Amino acid sequence: MHKAITAFAKKRTLFALVLALTIFGAVYGFAATLNVGANALSAGNAAVASCQASGTPTGTYTLAYDSTLNSYKVTGVTVTGMDANCNGKTVMVTLTGASNASLATGSATYSSAGSSTQVAVSSLSATPDAKSVSGVSIAING
């Protein structure tokens, strides 16, 4: 009986080892096929050049009074301080509130025509109460 148990334990160990190696090989193979590039990161890491060579873009939001709520609502964001190198890129903004919770998002395509250094994001996913907005996050994509 002892020999049967020992043989069974060896078979289980061998099976577990073969299974582990098979799973590791499959995962490693899938990871090797993920793309990493300058305009899109799927997984992994790579140096990504920024079109914003100097300075930091800043966002200020525009307000409109809502008489039904007796309060001001955020209706858009103007991003200033953009570099001409970012011409044609998509500028994405996120308005955040308490605990960095997302309150609204929006995007616009930046045009550096006429030496413009700003872009207006006038179409937001929501119009949050100005009192609840505590931050503006900006990302340049493309």
Secondary structure as UniProt FT lines:
FT   HELIX           2..32
FT   STRAND          58..66
FT   TURN            67..70
FT   STRAND          71..80
FT   HELIX           84..86
FT   TURN            87..88
FT   STRAND          90..96
FT   HELIX           98..100
FT   STRAND          102..109
FT   HELIX           113..115
FT   STRAND          118..121
FT   HELIX           130..132
FT   STRAND          135..141
//
